[in-house]
Amino acid sequence: MKLKCAKIQNYRLLKNVNLTFDKRTTLIVGRNNAGKTSLAEIFRSFLSQSGPKIKYEDFNQSCLCKFELALKAFQKGKPDKLIRRLLPSIILELTLDYKDDANDYGILGDFIVDLDDKLFETNVQACYQLKDGKIKDFFGALDCSHKEKRKKYFTDLKAAINLHYEAVIYAVEPTNPNNKVRVEFSKFKKQ
C-alpha cells in the first residue's frame, strides 16, 4: 500500500491544499509560515496513539466566519442539512494505492467501497466535524449579534467545538465522492 496523495482543508495554515507524493521520497520545503509544520501536525493530530487530538485552535482562521454564517442560518430556522454544509470541518483525505497488495489487502478491505475490480485505489477521509444530531446543542449558547460581546462569542464557540465536534473516518469511493461509508477510527489506525 502506498500513499498517493493527500487533500487537506481548514487545518491551521492549510486552508485547501492538494499534495501528490512520489513513490519513493517526497520532500516538503518552503518559507517560514508556509504550512510545513501544519502538514506534519495534521497527520499526528488524526493518528495519535491515544486517539485524534484536534481542537478549536486547529481551524484555519479564515474559516471561522463560516461558523457565524451557519449560526445565522440556524437562527433563521434553515434546514439542518443546509446548516451542516455551512459548518466548517477539518478534513484530511488520503488516496491509497494498493495495487501491489491487490491479492491481500486485509484490513484495508474496510476502506474499499467500490466494485471495480480494475481500480486499485481507495480514499480515506478523516474529518473533525459536528457530531450527528448536535446542531441545536452546538448553537444553543452562541450569540454573535453584539459586536461588544465578540470575545464571549469566540470563547463560547471554542467550548461548543470542543464539546460537540468529533473526529470520524470515512471510506470514500474514488470514482464517486458522494459514496462514503463511516468506518471505526480504530480500523484506520491499524493501517
C-alpha distance (Angstrom), angle and dihedral (degrees) to the residues before:
residue distance angle dihedral
M1 . . .
K2 3.80 . .
L3 3.77 132.4 .
K4 3.79 104.3 -122.4
C5 3.81 103.5 176.2
A6 3.79 144.1 -18.1
K7 3.79 133.2 -145.5
I8 3.79 118.5 -160.0
Q9 3.79 127.3 -170.6
N10 3.80 132.3 -174.6
Y11 3.80 97.6 -8.9
R12 3.81 115.1 137.5
L13 3.82 107.6 -70.2
L14 3.81 92.3 -4.3
K15 3.79 107.6 86.6
N16 3.81 98.3 161.6
V17 3.80 115.8 -9.7
N18 3.81 132.4 163.9
L19 3.81 119.2 -166.2
T20 3.78 130.2 -175.1
F21 3.79 117.5 -156.1
D22 3.79 125.5 -145.0
K23 3.80 117.5 -122.2
R24 3.81 91.6 -114.4
T25 3.80 112.4 16.9
T26 3.78 137.6 2.5
L27 3.79 120.5 -168.4
I28 3.81 119.9 -159.7
V29 3.81 114.2 -154.8
G30 3.79 133.3 162.9
R31 3.77 147.9 123.0
N32 3.78 123.9 -64.4
N33 3.82 112.9 -73.2
A34 3.80 92.0 19.6
G35 3.82 93.8 119.2
K36 3.82 104.9 -97.4
T37 3.80 93.2 128.9
S38 3.80 91.0 41.9
L39 3.80 88.8 56.2
A40 3.79 92.3 54.4
E41 3.81 93.0 41.5
I42 3.81 96.6 54.0
F43 3.80 89.0 59.9
R44 3.81 90.7 47.3
S45 3.80 91.6 45.6
F46 3.80 94.9 54.2
L47 3.82 96.7 34.8
S48 3.81 102.3 43.8
Q49 3.82 112.9 142.5
S50 3.79 90.7 -125.4
G51 3.82 93.0 49.4
P52 3.80 135.9 -83.9
K53 3.79 114.7 -32.3
I54 3.79 108.1 -162.2
K55 3.78 126.3 139.8
Y56 3.79 145.7 168.2
E57 3.82 93.0 -79.0
D58 3.81 90.3 59.7
F59 3.81 93.3 66.6
N60 3.79 115.1 104.2
Q61 3.82 106.3 -107.2
S62 3.80 93.6 -128.0
C63 3.82 92.4 61.8
L64 3.82 95.1 55.3
C65 3.82 90.9 88.2
K66 3.84 87.6 63.8
F67 3.81 88.9 68.8
E68 3.81 88.0 60.6
L69 3.81 91.9 48.8
A70 3.79 89.7 51.6
L71 3.82 91.3 46.8
K72 3.81 91.2 52.7
A73 3.81 90.3 48.9
F74 3.83 89.0 50.2
Q75 3.81 91.3 50.0
K76 3.83 89.6 51.1
G77 3.81 90.2 53.6
K78 3.80 96.3 -112.8
P79 3.83 117.6 168.3
D80 3.80 118.1 -81.3
K81 3.83 91.1 -121.0
L82 3.83 90.9 60.0
I83 3.81 93.0 44.3
R84 3.82 91.3 50.7
R85 3.83 90.2 52.5
L86 3.82 89.8 53.0
L87 3.80 94.1 51.3
P88 3.81 113.7 92.1
S89 3.77 121.1 -123.2
I90 3.77 130.8 -170.0
I91 3.79 107.7 -120.7
L92 3.79 134.0 -169.8
E93 3.80 111.8 -179.4
L94 3.78 118.6 -175.2
T95 3.79 126.5 -166.3
L96 3.79 110.5 -150.2
D97 3.80 125.0 -164.2
Y98 3.80 112.3 -151.2
K99 3.81 99.8 171.6
D100 3.82 92.1 118.9
D101 3.82 88.9 53.2
A102 3.81 97.0 38.6
N103 3.80 93.6 126.5
D104 3.80 95.3 46.7
Y105 3.79 113.4 27.6
G106 3.82 92.7 146.5
I107 3.79 111.7 171.9
L108 3.81 90.8 12.9
G109 3.81 85.1 72.1
D110 3.82 90.2 85.2
F111 3.81 88.2 63.7
I112 3.80 98.8 49.2
V113 3.80 106.1 92.1
D114 3.79 101.5 158.3
L115 3.80 126.7 89.8
D116 3.82 97.2 -145.1
D117 3.81 108.4 118.7
K118 3.80 90.4 -164.6
L119 3.82 94.9 56.0
F120 3.80 114.9 88.6
E121 3.79 100.0 179.1
T122 3.74 133.7 89.1
N123 3.78 133.7 -177.5
V124 3.77 123.4 -134.1
Q125 3.78 115.2 -165.2
A126 3.80 120.2 -163.9
C127 3.81 112.3 -167.1
Y128 3.76 136.3 -176.1
Q129 3.79 99.9 -153.6
L130 3.77 144.9 147.1
K131 3.81 111.9 -72.6
D132 3.79 116.3 -109.0
G133 3.80 114.1 -89.3
K134 3.83 94.4 13.5
I135 3.81 103.5 106.0
K136 3.82 94.2 105.7
D137 3.82 92.2 44.3
F138 3.81 92.0 47.1
F139 3.79 95.7 52.4
G140 3.82 96.8 35.2
A141 3.82 96.9 97.7
L142 3.81 99.4 28.6
D143 3.79 122.4 109.0
C144 3.81 121.9 167.0
S145 3.81 97.5 164.1
H146 3.84 97.3 100.0
K147 3.78 118.0 66.3
E148 3.81 91.7 -156.7
K149 3.81 89.8 59.0
R150 3.82 96.4 54.7
K151 3.80 94.0 114.9
K152 3.82 90.7 53.6
Y153 3.82 90.5 47.2
F154 3.82 92.4 55.3
T155 3.82 91.4 44.3
D156 3.81 89.7 51.5
L157 3.83 91.3 44.4
K158 3.80 90.7 53.3
A159 3.81 91.1 50.5
A160 3.83 91.9 46.9
I161 3.82 92.5 50.2
N162 3.79 92.8 47.9
L163 3.82 90.0 49.0
H164 3.81 103.1 38.8
Y165 3.82 105.9 29.6
E166 3.79 124.2 84.4
A167 3.78 139.7 -179.0
V168 3.80 114.0 -112.3
I169 3.81 136.2 173.4
Y170 3.79 128.3 -138.2
A171 3.78 132.4 -170.9
V172 3.81 105.1 -139.2
E173 3.79 126.0 -162.5
P174 3.84 106.7 -121.9
T175 3.82 93.8 -142.1
N176 3.82 95.0 43.1
P177 3.83 115.5 34.9
N178 3.82 90.0 -174.2
N179 3.80 89.4 66.6
K180 3.76 104.6 79.3
V181 3.76 132.3 146.5
R182 3.78 126.8 -158.2
V183 3.81 112.4 -121.3
E184 3.80 130.8 -168.5
F185 3.81 109.9 -91.1
S186 3.80 90.2 -133.0
K187 3.82 90.2 64.1
F188 3.79 90.6 56.7
K189 3.79 92.4 51.3
K190 3.82 90.2 56.7
Q191 3.81 90.1 63.6
